[in-house]
Amino acid sequence: MPAISRFFGIVITMNYNDHSPPHFHVRYGNRKALVAIDTLGLIRGHLPPRVLGFVVEWASQHRAALAENWDLAKRQQPLQPIQPLE
């Protein structure tokens, strides 16, 4: 599960050949979540509200890059890093 971005202790990853809907994985400490790319809603898991806010802010700025990485992952191509939230 390659990391595509890291910021504020948050690790964003994406799996190759993962199930639909298009999503990314978030790790923060011992917490894990899946976030949908199209709606930015939680599919599974739980994050502290502040962390979820950072993730949604970051993802809203990089939605096109996330969708592109999803397509790359489906084709088993190397994923592109995405700038962290600053």
C-alpha positions as CSV (number, residue, x, y, z in Angstrom):
1,M,0.0,0.0,0.0
2,P,2.1,2.9,-1.2
3,A,2.0,6.2,0.6
4,I,1.1,9.1,-1.7
5,S,1.2,11.9,0.9
6,R,2.1,12.6,4.6
7,F,1.3,15.6,6.7
8,F,0.7,16.3,10.4
9,G,1.2,12.6,11.3
10,I,-1.4,11.6,8.7
11,V,-0.4,9.0,6.1
12,I,-2.5,8.8,2.9
13,T,-2.2,5.5,0.9
14,M,-3.8,3.9,-2.0
15,N,-3.9,0.1,-2.9
16,Y,-3.4,-1.4,-6.2
17,N,-6.5,-3.2,-7.6
18,D,-8.7,-2.0,-4.7
19,H,-12.5,-2.3,-4.6
20,S,-14.9,0.4,-5.7
21,P,-15.9,3.1,-5.1
22,P,-12.7,5.0,-5.7
23,H,-11.1,5.9,-2.4
24,F,-8.0,6.3,-0.4
25,H,-6.8,5.0,2.9
26,V,-5.9,7.2,5.9
27,R,-3.7,6.2,8.9
28,Y,-3.3,8.4,11.9
29,G,-1.7,6.7,14.9
30,N,-3.7,3.6,15.5
31,R,-6.7,4.9,13.6
32,K,-7.6,3.9,10.1
33,A,-10.2,5.1,7.6
34,L,-11.3,4.9,4.0
35,V,-12.4,8.1,2.3
36,A,-14.3,8.3,-1.0
37,I,-12.7,10.4,-3.7
38,D,-15.9,11.7,-5.2
39,T,-17.8,12.7,-2.0
40,L,-14.9,12.9,0.5
41,G,-17.1,11.0,2.9
42,L,-16.0,8.3,5.2
43,I,-16.6,4.8,3.8
44,R,-15.2,3.0,6.8
45,G,-13.3,3.8,10.0
46,H,-13.1,6.7,12.3
47,L,-10.8,9.7,12.6
48,P,-10.7,12.5,15.2
49,P,-12.7,15.5,13.9
50,R,-9.7,17.7,13.5
51,V,-7.8,15.0,11.6
52,L,-10.8,14.4,9.3
53,G,-11.0,18.1,8.7
54,F,-7.3,18.2,7.6
55,V,-7.9,15.1,5.3
56,V,-11.0,16.6,3.7
57,E,-9.3,20.0,3.1
58,W,-6.3,18.2,1.6
59,A,-8.4,15.9,-0.6
60,S,-10.6,18.7,-1.8
61,Q,-7.4,20.5,-3.1
62,H,-6.1,17.4,-4.8
63,R,-9.2,15.5,-6.0
64,A,-8.0,15.4,-9.6
65,A,-4.6,13.9,-8.6
66,L,-6.4,11.4,-6.3
67,A,-8.6,10.3,-9.3
68,E,-5.5,10.0,-11.5
69,N,-3.7,7.9,-8.9
70,W,-6.8,5.7,-8.6
71,D,-6.7,5.1,-12.4
72,L,-2.9,4.4,-12.2
73,A,-3.5,1.9,-9.4
74,K,-6.2,0.1,-11.4
75,R,-3.6,-0.3,-14.2
76,Q,-0.8,-1.4,-11.8
77,Q,1.2,1.7,-12.7
78,P,3.4,3.6,-10.2
79,L,1.5,6.1,-8.1
80,Q,2.4,9.8,-8.1
81,P,3.1,11.6,-4.8
82,I,0.7,14.4,-3.9
83,Q,1.8,17.6,-2.1
84,P,1.0,17.6,1.6
85,L,-1.3,20.0,3.3
86,E,0.6,23.0,4.6
